[in-house]
Amino acid sequence: MTDSSSLIRKQLCRRSLLKSVPLIAGAIISTNAVAQSVLAQTKLTHEAAKYQDQPKDGLQCSNCVQFVAPASCTVVEDPIAATGWCQLFVAKPA
C-alpha cells in the first residue's frame, strides 16, 4: 500500500506542476512584454542628450539615423528640430 500511496502523491505533484507551467510561462511572457514596452517608450530628455536646436560642426538631426521627420527622434523626447543636434548623433550612411 505504501507503494500505491507514494505513486499517487507523485502523480498529484506532477499534475500540480504541469498545471502551473502555463501560468508561470504566461507570467514570464507578460512581464517581458511590459518591460520591453516601457523601455521602448522611454526617451531621454533634451538635457540628458545635450540636445540643442542648432547644428554643431555641420552635424544636424536631419542627417542622423535616429531622426524621424518632421520633428521626432527614436531616442530623444520630442520636439526635435531637423537642424538640431545632440550627443547621440549617428550619421546616416552615405
NORDA-V236042 format. One record per residue. N is the residue number from 1. PSI is psi in whole degrees, 0 to 359 (* if undefined). OMEGA is omega in whole degrees, 0 to 359 (* if undefined). D_LAST is the distance of its C-alpha to the last C-alpha in Angstrom with 1 decimal. Layout:
# NORDA-V236042
n = [N,N]
psi = [PSI,PSI]
omega = [OMEGA,OMEGA]
d_last = [D_LAST,D_LAST]
This chain:
# NORDA-V236042
n = [1,2,3,4,5,6,7,8,9,10,11,12,13,14,15,16,17,18,19,20,21,22,23,24,25,26,27,28,29,30,31,32,33,34,35,36,37,38,39,40,41,42,43,44,45,46,47,48,49,50,51,52,53,54,55,56,57,58,59,60,61,62,63,64,65,66,67,68,69,70,71,72,73,74,75,76,77,78,79,80,81,82,83,84,85,86,87,88,89,90,91,92,93,94]
psi = [326,328,318,323,327,319,317,316,319,318,320,318,317,318,315,316,313,326,329,342,311,324,317,315,317,319,319,313,316,315,317,318,319,316,317,322,316,316,320,330,350,119,152,151,163,319,315,326,356,43,142,150,16,154,160,120,40,358,136,159,322,343,13,141,340,353,136,108,146,339,46,171,150,342,344,141,151,160,155,131,139,332,9,182,152,169,351,11,131,114,141,146,145,*]
omega = [180,178,181,179,176,179,179,179,179,180,179,178,180,178,179,179,181,178,183,182,179,179,179,180,178,179,179,180,180,180,179,180,179,180,179,179,179,179,181,182,183,177,178,174,177,182,182,180,185,181,172,184,178,179,175,179,178,179,178,186,182,178,182,180,183,180,177,182,7,187,183,181,181,184,181,182,179,357,178,176,178,180,180,179,171,183,179,181,175,184,174,178,181,*]
d_last = [79.3,77.0,74.8,74.4,73.8,71.2,69.5,69.5,67.9,65.2,64.5,64.4,62.0,59.8,60.0,59.1,56.1,54.9,55.4,53.3,50.3,48.8,49.4,47.7,44.8,44.4,44.6,41.8,39.5,40.3,39.8,36.4,35.3,36.4,34.7,31.4,31.9,32.7,29.7,27.4,29.1,29.0,26.5,26.6,28.4,26.8,28.9,28.0,24.2,25.1,23.5,23.9,23.4,21.9,18.7,18.9,17.8,15.3,13.8,14.7,15.0,13.3,9.9,11.2,11.1,14.9,15.5,17.5,18.2,20.5,21.8,21.3,19.6,20.1,21.5,23.1,26.0,25.8,25.7,22.3,21.4,18.0,18.4,19.6,18.5,19.8,20.0,18.2,14.9,11.9,8.4,6.3,3.8,0.0]
